[in-house]
Amino acid sequence: MGIGRTRTVMLTVTAVLALVAVTWWSLGRPLGVDSAVYRAGGIAVLRGEPLYGHLSGLPGWAPELPFTYPPFAAVLFTPLAVLPVQWCWGLVAVTAAPALALALRPYAPGPAPLLLAFGLQPVWQTIGLGQLNLVLMALVVVDVLRRRGRCGGVLIGLAAAVKLVPLIFVGHLLLTGRRADACRALGTFAAATALGALLLPSDSARYWTSALFNDHFAQMKGWVGNQSWAGFAARTAPDQAWPLAFAALAVAGAAVVVRWRHREGDDRGALLVTAGCALLVSPISWTHHWVWIAPALGYLLTGGRRWSALLLAALFTGWTVAVVPGGEGRERTWTTAQAIVGNAYLLVAVAAGVALVVAAIRGGPRPSLGGVPGPVYRHTPAKPPGKPSGD
């Protein structure tokens, strides 16, 4: 029954988003800023234009945004070049509900968590912009929590070839004893990157030597929409070196917690810790990158911590970044109260991380946010080839 209702919700949302794409196309209205950049990247590849410069394929209504992804991603985006820009948004948007359902399945399957997730700012903003965050998250969740055997790690490698941040999950595989999967992830990433270099040699050279550190990110690092620790530092203590030290501490602390949760059989929690670490230490973590809050809420719900989940859901609806001054450096004029509200996403992650590190060092049970111990998610070891897995 639950599976049927989840499928109904998924199909309904997908149909609505497809209808929006067709309607906006028929009316000639702008739709999908980031999916327009994907399309423009694909057009640049087909036209032989520089990928990391002015994108002539951007529609007139779109802001002058750069293409910030590896060349392999641009190769994947070439089919979008033949579609109207609104249809490109629709093509990306219709993947949202299936990807979200896949990511939530190990955490909180069913229609209610899926519906709740669509009210979260990172989710609805990802859909509105035409971003791929939900797809990339689903690839990682499936690879870490469900996939085994000779293909383990491949999906993480593909995700990292499109956006570099998922490379952190290679470290997660190593920490949880999956060395072969980690090697496959790195091999897949290397193969995809090599393909991009073979097809786009000059763009690849520019990406890995300069475009990776583009001016757009540097200029926008202090914007309220960047909820990484580097963004916090740029808003509160610009031009200081101590954020690098925090990143090292965050990675070390996350490694301790991941090993602890894995030993306890809590692979779901371990994965969320790695995802949270990635969001904190990445130089740029736009609010729409925080889609990992959806499985985190599912983790709380299945642990009986309903009120904690609802409070966290309310925090991630988007109001915290909407009520504070933002843009043009106004973040540097924040009061203490505005700084707490405006940095709420990352401060919640930092607080949870500190509590988990303390618990891991003490060797006791995981901190309970609602007085109810969280669930344990254990994997059954992969069966030898030739035997049915039952999965």
C-alpha positions as CSV (number, residue, x, y, z in Angstrom):
1,M,0.0,0.0,0.0
2,G,2.8,2.4,1.0
3,I,4.7,1.7,-2.2
4,G,1.6,2.3,-4.3
5,R,0.9,5.7,-2.6
6,T,4.5,6.7,-3.0
7,R,4.4,5.9,-6.7
8,T,1.2,7.9,-7.0
9,V,2.8,10.9,-5.3
10,M,5.9,10.5,-7.5
11,L,3.9,10.3,-10.7
12,T,1.6,13.2,-9.8
13,V,4.5,15.5,-9.0
14,T,6.3,14.5,-12.2
15,A,3.2,15.1,-14.3
16,V,2.7,18.5,-12.8
17,L,6.3,19.5,-13.4
18,A,6.1,18.3,-17.0
19,L,2.9,20.3,-17.5
20,V,4.6,23.4,-16.1
21,A,7.5,23.0,-18.6
22,V,5.1,22.7,-21.6
23,T,2.9,25.6,-20.4
24,W,5.9,27.9,-19.8
25,W,7.3,27.0,-23.2
26,S,4.0,27.7,-25.0
27,L,3.8,31.1,-23.2
28,G,7.5,31.9,-23.9
29,R,8.3,32.5,-20.2
30,P,11.7,32.1,-18.6
31,L,12.2,28.9,-16.7
32,G,15.3,27.2,-15.2
33,V,18.3,29.4,-14.7
34,D,20.8,26.5,-14.0
35,S,19.3,24.1,-16.6
36,A,19.8,27.0,-19.1
37,V,23.5,27.0,-18.2
38,Y,23.6,23.2,-18.7
39,R,22.0,23.6,-22.1
40,A,24.4,26.5,-23.0
41,G,27.4,24.3,-22.0
42,G,26.1,21.6,-24.4
43,I,25.7,24.2,-27.1
44,A,29.3,25.5,-26.6
45,V,30.6,21.9,-27.0
46,L,28.7,21.4,-30.3
47,R,29.7,24.8,-31.7
48,G,33.3,24.4,-30.7
49,E,33.2,27.5,-28.5
50,P,35.2,28.0,-25.3
51,L,33.3,26.3,-22.4
52,Y,34.7,28.5,-19.7
53,G,34.0,31.9,-21.2
54,H,31.0,33.7,-22.5
55,L,28.2,31.2,-23.2
56,S,26.5,32.3,-26.4
57,G,23.8,29.7,-25.9
58,L,22.3,31.4,-22.8
59,P,18.8,32.8,-23.5
60,G,18.5,36.6,-23.3
61,W,16.6,36.5,-20.0
62,A,19.2,34.5,-18.2
63,P,21.9,36.1,-16.1
64,E,25.5,35.9,-17.3
65,L,26.5,32.8,-15.3
66,P,29.6,30.8,-16.0
67,F,29.7,27.1,-16.7
68,T,31.4,25.7,-13.5
69,Y,31.3,22.0,-14.1
70,P,34.0,19.6,-15.5
71,P,34.1,19.1,-19.3
72,F,32.7,15.6,-18.9
73,A,29.4,17.2,-17.7
74,A,29.3,19.4,-20.7
75,V,29.5,16.4,-22.9
76,L,26.6,14.8,-21.1
77,F,24.6,18.0,-21.6
78,T,25.0,18.1,-25.4
79,P,21.6,16.5,-26.0
80,L,19.9,19.5,-24.3
81,A,21.1,21.7,-27.1
82,V,18.3,20.6,-29.4
83,L,15.6,21.3,-26.9
84,P,13.8,24.6,-26.0
85,V,15.2,25.9,-22.7
86,Q,11.9,25.3,-20.9
87,W,11.9,21.7,-22.0
88,C,15.5,21.3,-20.7
89,W,14.2,22.5,-17.3
90,G,11.3,20.0,-17.6
91,L,13.7,17.1,-18.4
92,V,15.7,17.9,-15.3
93,A,12.6,18.6,-13.2
94,V,10.9,15.3,-13.9
95,T,13.9,13.4,-12.4
96,A,13.3,15.2,-9.1
97,A,10.5,13.0,-7.6
98,P,12.0,9.6,-8.6
99,A,15.5,10.7,-7.4
100,L,14.1,12.0,-4.1
101,A,12.1,8.8,-3.6
102,L,15.2,6.7,-4.2
103,A,17.2,8.7,-1.7
104,L,14.5,8.6,0.9
105,R,13.8,4.9,0.6
106,P,16.5,3.6,3.0
107,Y,15.6,6.4,5.5
108,A,11.9,6.9,5.5
109,P,9.9,5.2,2.7
110,G,6.4,6.2,2.1
111,P,4.3,9.1,0.6
112,A,4.4,11.3,3.8
113,P,8.2,11.9,4.0
114,L,8.2,12.4,0.2
115,L,5.6,15.1,0.4
116,L,7.3,16.7,3.4
117,A,10.6,16.8,1.5
118,F,9.0,18.9,-1.3
119,G,8.4,21.7,1.3
120,L,12.1,22.0,2.1
121,Q,13.9,24.9,0.4
122,P,16.9,22.9,-0.9
123,V,14.4,20.6,-2.6
124,W,12.0,23.1,-4.2
125,Q,14.9,25.5,-5.0
126,T,16.7,22.7,-6.8
127,I,13.6,22.0,-8.8
128,G,13.0,25.6,-9.6
129,L,16.5,26.3,-10.8
130,G,16.7,23.1,-12.8
131,Q,19.6,21.7,-10.7
132,L,20.8,18.1,-10.6
133,N,21.4,17.9,-6.8
134,L,18.6,15.3,-6.2
135,V,19.9,13.0,-8.9
136,L,23.5,13.2,-7.6
137,M,22.3,12.5,-4.0
138,A,20.3,9.5,-5.2
139,L,23.3,8.1,-7.0
140,V,25.4,8.3,-3.8
141,V,22.7,6.9,-1.6
142,V,22.1,3.9,-3.9
143,D,25.8,3.3,-4.2
144,V,26.5,3.4,-0.5
145,L,23.4,1.9,1.0
146,R,22.0,-0.5,-1.6
147,R,24.6,-1.3,-4.2
148,R,27.1,-4.1,-3.9
149,G,29.2,-6.5,-6.0
150,R,31.3,-5.6,-9.0
151,C,29.6,-2.3,-9.7
152,G,30.0,-0.8,-6.3
153,G,31.4,2.7,-6.4
154,V,30.6,3.3,-10.1
155,L,27.7,5.7,-9.3
156,I,29.8,7.8,-7.0
157,G,32.5,8.0,-9.6
158,L,29.9,9.2,-12.2
159,A,28.5,11.8,-9.7
160,A,31.9,13.1,-9.0
161,A,32.7,13.5,-12.7
162,V,29.7,15.8,-13.0
163,K,30.3,17.7,-9.8
164,L,33.5,17.3,-7.9
165,V,32.1,17.4,-4.3
166,P,30.9,13.7,-4.4
167,L,34.6,12.7,-4.4
168,I,34.4,13.0,-0.6
169,F,32.3,9.8,-0.6
170,V,35.3,7.9,-1.9
171,G,36.8,8.6,1.5
172,H,33.6,7.4,3.0
173,L,34.0,4.0,1.2
174,L,37.5,3.7,2.5
175,L,36.5,4.5,6.1
176,T,33.8,1.8,5.9
177,G,36.1,-0.8,4.6
178,R,35.0,-0.9,1.0
179,R,38.4,-0.4,-0.6
180,A,37.5,-2.2,-3.9
181,D,34.4,0.1,-4.3
182,A,36.6,3.1,-3.6
183,C,39.0,2.1,-6.3
184,R,36.1,1.6,-8.7
185,A,34.8,5.0,-7.9
186,L,38.1,6.6,-8.5
187,G,38.6,4.6,-11.7
188,T,35.2,5.6,-13.0
189,F,35.9,9.3,-12.2
190,A,39.2,9.1,-13.9
191,A,37.8,7.4,-17.0
192,A,35.0,10.0,-17.3
193,T,37.5,12.8,-16.8
194,A,39.8,11.3,-19.4
195,L,36.9,11.1,-21.8
196,G,36.2,14.8,-21.3
197,A,39.9,15.6,-21.8
198,L,40.0,13.5,-25.0
199,L,36.9,15.3,-26.5
200,L,37.6,18.7,-25.1
201,P,41.4,19.0,-24.5
202,S,41.7,22.8,-24.3
203,D,38.6,23.2,-22.1
204,S,39.9,20.5,-19.8
205,A,43.3,22.2,-19.5
206,R,41.6,25.5,-18.7
207,Y,39.2,23.9,-16.2
208,W,41.9,22.1,-14.1
209,T,44.3,25.1,-14.2
210,S,42.0,28.1,-13.8
211,A,38.3,27.7,-14.3
212,L,38.0,25.5,-11.3
213,F,38.9,28.5,-9.2
214,N,36.6,30.9,-11.1
215,D,36.0,34.6,-10.1
216,H,32.2,34.0,-9.8
217,F,32.7,31.8,-6.8
218,A,35.2,34.1,-5.2
219,Q,32.9,37.1,-5.6
220,M,29.8,35.2,-4.3
221,K,31.5,33.3,-1.4
222,G,30.2,35.7,1.3
223,W,26.6,35.8,0.0
224,V,24.0,34.5,2.4
225,G,23.1,31.8,-0.1
226,N,26.5,30.1,0.5
227,Q,25.9,28.1,3.6
228,S,29.4,26.6,3.8
229,W,32.0,27.3,6.5
230,A,34.0,29.3,4.0
231,G,30.9,31.4,3.4
232,F,30.4,31.9,7.1
233,A,34.1,33.0,7.4
234,A,33.7,35.4,4.4
235,R,30.8,37.0,6.1
236,T,32.3,37.2,9.6
237,A,36.1,37.2,9.3
238,P,37.1,37.9,5.6
239,D,40.7,37.3,4.5
240,Q,41.5,35.1,7.5
241,A,43.3,31.7,7.3
242,W,41.5,30.0,10.2
243,P,38.6,28.5,8.1
244,L,41.2,26.1,6.6
245,A,42.0,24.9,10.1
246,F,38.3,24.3,10.7
247,A,38.0,22.3,7.5
248,A,40.8,20.0,8.6
249,L,39.1,19.6,12.0
250,A,35.7,18.9,10.4
251,V,37.1,16.2,8.2
252,A,39.0,14.6,11.1
253,G,35.9,14.7,13.3
254,A,33.7,13.3,10.5
255,A,36.1,10.4,10.0
256,V,35.9,9.5,13.7
257,V,32.1,9.6,13.7
258,V,31.8,7.7,10.4
259,R,34.0,4.9,11.7
260,W,32.0,4.8,15.0
261,R,28.6,4.7,13.3
262,H,29.8,2.1,10.8
263,R,31.1,-0.2,13.7
264,E,27.7,0.2,15.3
265,G,26.0,-0.9,12.1
266,D,24.5,2.5,11.5
267,D,25.5,3.0,7.8
268,R,22.6,5.4,7.2
269,G,23.8,7.8,9.9
270,A,27.4,7.4,8.8
271,L,26.5,8.5,5.2
272,L,24.7,11.6,6.5
273,V,27.8,12.5,8.5
274,T,29.9,12.4,5.4
275,A,27.3,14.4,3.5
276,G,27.2,17.0,6.2
277,C,31.0,17.3,6.3
278,A,31.0,17.8,2.5
279,L,28.5,20.7,2.8
280,L,30.6,22.3,5.5
281,V,34.0,22.1,4.0
282,S,33.2,22.7,0.4
283,P,34.1,26.4,-0.5
284,I,30.6,26.8,-2.0
285,S,27.5,25.1,-0.6
286,W,24.5,27.0,-2.0
287,T,21.2,26.5,-0.1
288,H,20.0,24.2,-2.8
289,H,23.0,21.9,-2.2
290,W,21.5,21.1,1.2
291,V,19.1,18.5,-0.2
292,W,20.7,16.0,2.2
293,I,18.4,17.5,4.8
294,A,15.6,15.4,3.3
295,P,17.1,12.0,4.2
296,A,18.3,13.5,7.5
297,L,14.7,14.2,8.4
298,G,13.7,10.7,7.4
299,Y,16.5,9.5,9.8
300,L,15.0,11.5,12.6
301,L,11.4,10.3,11.8
302,T,12.2,6.6,11.8
303,G,14.1,7.1,15.1
304,G,10.9,8.4,16.7
305,R,12.1,11.9,16.9
306,R,9.1,13.5,15.2
307,W,9.3,16.9,16.9
308,S,13.0,17.3,16.2
309,A,12.3,16.4,12.6
310,L,9.4,18.9,12.3
311,L,11.5,21.7,13.9
312,L,14.4,21.0,11.5
313,A,12.0,20.9,8.6
314,A,10.6,24.3,9.6
315,L,14.1,25.7,9.8
316,F,14.9,24.5,6.2
317,T,11.9,26.0,4.5
318,G,13.9,29.0,3.4
319,W,12.8,31.7,5.8
320,T,16.2,32.0,7.5
321,V,18.0,33.3,4.4
322,A,15.0,35.5,3.4
323,V,14.6,37.6,6.5
324,V,18.2,38.8,6.7
325,P,19.9,41.4,4.5
326,G,21.7,39.7,1.7
327,G,23.8,40.6,-1.4
328,E,26.2,43.5,-2.2
329,G,28.2,42.8,1.0
330,R,25.3,43.5,3.4
331,E,26.0,40.3,5.2
332,R,29.0,41.9,6.8
333,T,26.7,44.4,8.6
334,W,24.6,41.7,10.3
335,T,23.8,41.9,14.0
336,T,24.5,38.9,16.2
337,A,20.9,37.8,15.9
338,Q,20.9,38.2,12.1
339,A,24.2,36.2,11.9
340,I,22.6,33.3,13.9
341,V,19.6,33.3,11.7
342,G,21.4,33.8,8.4
343,N,23.9,31.1,9.1
344,A,21.3,28.7,10.5
345,Y,21.9,25.8,8.0
346,L,25.6,25.5,8.7
347,L,25.3,26.2,12.4
348,V,22.9,23.3,12.9
349,A,25.3,21.0,11.0
350,V,28.2,22.2,13.2
351,A,26.2,21.7,16.4
352,A,25.2,18.2,15.4
353,G,28.7,17.4,14.3
354,V,30.2,18.5,17.7
355,A,27.7,16.5,19.6
356,L,28.4,13.4,17.5
357,V,32.2,13.8,17.9
358,V,31.9,14.0,21.6
359,A,29.7,10.9,21.7
360,A,32.1,9.0,19.5
361,I,35.1,9.9,21.7
362,R,33.2,8.8,24.8
363,G,32.2,5.6,23.0
364,G,28.6,5.8,24.3
365,P,25.3,5.7,22.4
366,R,24.6,8.2,19.7
367,P,23.1,11.5,21.1
368,S,19.3,11.4,20.9
369,L,17.6,14.6,19.9
370,G,14.2,13.5,21.1
371,G,15.0,11.0,23.9
372,V,14.5,8.0,21.6
373,P,17.5,6.1,20.3
374,G,17.8,6.3,16.5
375,P,17.5,3.2,14.3
376,V,20.4,1.0,13.3
377,Y,20.7,0.2,9.6
378,R,22.9,-2.9,8.9
379,H,24.0,-4.3,5.6
380,T,23.8,-8.0,4.8
381,P,27.2,-8.9,3.2
382,A,27.1,-9.4,-0.5
383,K,26.4,-12.9,-1.6
384,P,28.8,-14.7,-4.0
385,P,28.1,-14.3,-7.7
386,G,25.5,-16.7,-9.0
387,K,23.3,-16.7,-5.9
388,P,20.2,-14.6,-5.7
389,S,20.5,-11.6,-3.4
390,G,16.9,-11.2,-2.6
391,D,17.2,-7.4,-2.9
